[in-house]
Amino acid sequence: MLTQTDSARRYKWDDHTQTGYQLRHDAEAEAKGSHFCWHVEDWTCHTVTNEWQCRSLDEALAVLGRLFDLDAAEERRRFLAEDHGDLAAAA
């Protein structure tokens, strides 16, 4: 983990490509009934390219685990332990 914002966590910054991966929970989409409220995104251009929409935190962590070495169980625990409101229920 490199940095985090309200409901996003950023991983694996690559100086050569000037990008990394971001795990984001979209609470607004979830409130509207979307099944895909977890997103693994390109850190720099998250709205257009390299985006994986996921149904759960576990699915999103599995995507990240395919991209680089990640302890999914530890990340899940850390993500849900932080004060993210209702994220524990959404996971």
GIBELGI-V815149 format. One record per residue. N is the residue number from 1. PSI is psi in whole degrees, 0 to 359 (none if undefined). OMEGA is omega as a letter, one per 30 degrees, with the letter a starting at -180 (NA if undefined). D_LAST is the distance of its C-alpha to the last C-alpha in Angstrom with 1 decimal. Layout:
n->[N & N]
psi->[PSI & PSI]
omega->[OMEGA & OMEGA]
d_last->[D_LAST & D_LAST]
This chain:
n->[1 & 2 & 3 & 4 & 5 & 6 & 7 & 8 & 9 & 10 & 11 & 12 & 13 & 14 & 15 & 16 & 17 & 18 & 19 & 20 & 21 & 22 & 23 & 24 & 25 & 26 & 27 & 28 & 29 & 30 & 31 & 32 & 33 & 34 & 35 & 36 & 37 & 38 & 39 & 40 & 41 & 42 & 43 & 44 & 45 & 46 & 47 & 48 & 49 & 50 & 51 & 52 & 53 & 54 & 55 & 56 & 57 & 58 & 59 & 60 & 61 & 62 & 63 & 64 & 65 & 66 & 67 & 68 & 69 & 70 & 71 & 72 & 73 & 74 & 75 & 76 & 77 & 78 & 79 & 80 & 81 & 82 & 83 & 84 & 85 & 86 & 87 & 88 & 89 & 90 & 91]
psi->[134 & 313 & 166 & 155 & 194 & 301 & 29 & 149 & 137 & 144 & 156 & 60 & 134 & 112 & 326 & 315 & 349 & 41 & 178 & 198 & 148 & 133 & 122 & 138 & 127 & 90 & 328 & 315 & 321 & 319 & 332 & 2 & 10 & 142 & 342 & 85 & 1 & 134 & 131 & 120 & 159 & 129 & 319 & 321 & 55 & 344 & 346 & 309 & 160 & 47 & 134 & 122 & 133 & 150 & 340 & 164 & 319 & 319 & 318 & 319 & 327 & 321 & 312 & 321 & 334 & 338 & 329 & 169 & 123 & 134 & 95 & 320 & 317 & 318 & 319 & 313 & 315 & 318 & 315 & 340 & 338 & 162 & 90 & 27 & 243 & 21 & 326 & 320 & 327 & 335 & none]
omega->[l & a & l & l & a & a & l & l & a & a & l & l & l & a & a & a & a & l & l & l & l & l & a & l & a & a & l & l & l & l & l & l & l & l & a & a & l & a & l & a & l & a & a & a & a & a & a & a & l & a & l & l & a & a & a & l & l & l & l & l & l & l & l & l & l & a & l & a & a & l & a & a & l & l & l & l & a & a & a & l & l & a & l & l & a & a & a & l & a & a & NA]
d_last->[18.8 & 21.5 & 20.5 & 17.6 & 17.6 & 15.8 & 12.5 & 13.8 & 14.9 & 17.9 & 19.2 & 22.5 & 25.0 & 28.0 & 31.3 & 33.1 & 30.8 & 29.8 & 26.1 & 22.9 & 19.2 & 16.6 & 12.8 & 12.0 & 9.5 & 11.8 & 11.5 & 14.8 & 14.1 & 11.2 & 13.8 & 16.2 & 14.4 & 13.6 & 11.6 & 11.4 & 9.7 & 8.9 & 12.4 & 14.4 & 17.7 & 21.1 & 21.5 & 24.8 & 24.7 & 21.1 & 22.2 & 24.3 & 24.1 & 22.0 & 18.8 & 16.1 & 13.8 & 10.7 & 8.7 & 5.4 & 5.1 & 7.2 & 9.5 & 10.0 & 10.9 & 13.2 & 14.9 & 15.6 & 16.8 & 19.3 & 20.6 & 21.3 & 21.1 & 17.8 & 16.6 & 13.0 & 12.6 & 14.2 & 12.4 & 8.9 & 10.8 & 12.6 & 10.0 & 8.3 & 11.9 & 13.1 & 13.7 & 11.3 & 11.7 & 9.0 & 6.1 & 5.3 & 5.5 & 3.8 & 0.0]
